[in-house]
Structures are given as C-alpha cells and as structure tokens.
Amino acid sequence: MLVYDITRRATFDNVKKWLHELREFGSSDMVVVLIGNKSDISHLREVEEDDGKNFAEAEALYFMETSALENLNVEESFMQMITRIHEIASQKNLEAKKNETTITTIKTLPMGKEIINIDEVSATKQAGYCCSN
C-alpha cells in the first residue's frame, strides 16, 4: 500500500519514488494499492482525486481515497488488496498444477517402449481381481 496525504502535495510527489523502489526491489506480481488519505478534510486538499486516479491508472495501480479518522474506505482498501493477492495466488497455483501435469506426462522412453496409463480407481474395481493372495 502506498499512502499519501491529500492535504500535502509533497507526499503525493514522493509516491513516484516509492513506487519505483517497490518495482525495482519487489516481486513482479506484487499488488500495489494507491491510497489518498485524509479525505475527511478535503477542504484542505492539495492533491485532487483525479490526480490520484490518473496516476494509478497510468501505473496500473488500484486507487482509493480514505479517511483513517472516520474509518472511511479503510477496510475496503485492504479487502481490495487481499482480493487481488488471492486472485494472483490462485492463478499461480492453477498454472503450477497445469505445468506439473504437463511435465509428468512427458517421459523419455527407450526405443520400442510404450507408456500404459492405468486409472488407479478403475483398476482396483475390476471384477475378478482380488486384493489378497
């Protein structure tokens, strides 16, 4: 989460530097949510909401304005971040399973040999076979 104070322009300007460092040293699939805080005192605003939205859109970030004082959109911002993290983790898990299946089905065999795939469940249920000798 990158948080800036909507009543202090300098904090918004520093977001660019922090984002650069996050991307340089962080994981390529990290989730970043840009938060403009102190929306409860918007009459002191130095950073327009559109500035935050436009920056977030240009940088492919999620964006939200919050008020920690009034607890406005605080939980929602965390939920947005957690939801996106879950989506990425689920996608990676799915891809890993897909790759695992592909890797296990490709085998190098000596010339003239073949792979016989037996369904373990149906093999144990076939009539005429006994499990004990």
N, C-alpha and C positions, 0 to 999 in steps of 0.2 A: 504494500500500500504506500503510495506516495501522497502525502498530505501537505497542502499549502493553506495559508491563511488568506481568505478572500479580502481581508482588510489591509493586507500588506503585499504590495506588488513584488517586492524583492523575494518573497518566499515562493511565488509563482515562477519568477525568473530562474530560481535555483532548481526547480523541478527538472529542467532540461539537463543540467549537470548530473543530478542524481539518477535520472533515467539512463543517461549514457553509461554511468558507472554500473548500474544494475545489469544492463545488457552486456557490458564488457566482462564482468566477473560472474554473472549469474548464469543459470541454465537457460538454454534456448527456448524451453517451453514453460518458463515461469509465467505466472499470471500477475499482471500489474493493474491495479485499480487506482485511478487518479481521483483524489478527494479534495474538494474545495470546502474547507471547514469554516465555521462561524457564520453560517447563513442566517442565524438569529439576529445578527447586527448588520444586515445588508445595507442599511443606510450609511455605513462607514466603508462600503465596498470600494476597493481599488482594482479588483480583478472581476471583470464581467463574466457571467456564467457562460456566455458564448465563447469567451477566450478559452476557458477550460474545456468546453465541449469540442471546439475546433482543434485544440492541441491534442486532446485524447483521440479524436478521430484520425488525425494525421499520423499519430504514433501507434494506432491500433490498440488503444487502452480502453478500459471501461472507465466511465466517468460518473461521478455523483457529487452533489453538494450536500453537506451535512451540518448539523449543529450538535456538537457534543454537549453543550449546555442544556439544550432542550431535548436531547436524545432523538433528534430527527434524522432519519436515514442511516443511523449508525449501524444498527443490526442488519439492515438491508445491504449496506456496503460489504459487510463481512459475508453475508449469505451469497451475494453475487460472486465474490471471490472464491468461496468454498465450492459453489456450484460449478464454476469454470475449472477449478482444480480437479474436481471429481470427474468432469467430462474428459479432461486430458488423461487422467489416470486410467479411466475406463477404456479409452481409445488405445492407449499404450498396451494395456492388458490384452485387449482383443487382438491387436497386431502381433503381440508376442505369442499368443496361442496359435494364431494363423501361421506364423513363421515356424513355430515348433512342429506343427503338423506337417508342413512342407518339408522340413529338414528330416523328420523321422521317416517319411515315406520315400525319400530318395536314398537309395542304397547302391553301392558299387558291388557287383557280384562277379565272380569268376565266369568265364565264358561257358555258356550252356546251362547255367543255374537259373532258377526262377524263384520268385517270392510267392509264397502261398499265404494269403491273408485269411486268417480264420477268425470269425466273430466269436469271441470267448463266451458270450452268453449263450448263443445258439449251439455251440459245440458241447456245452455241458448239459443241454436239454435234449439232445438227440436220443431217440428210443434205441434200446439195445445196448447202450453203454452203461457200464457200472463203474461207480467211483471207487470201489474197493475190490481187491483181488484176493 
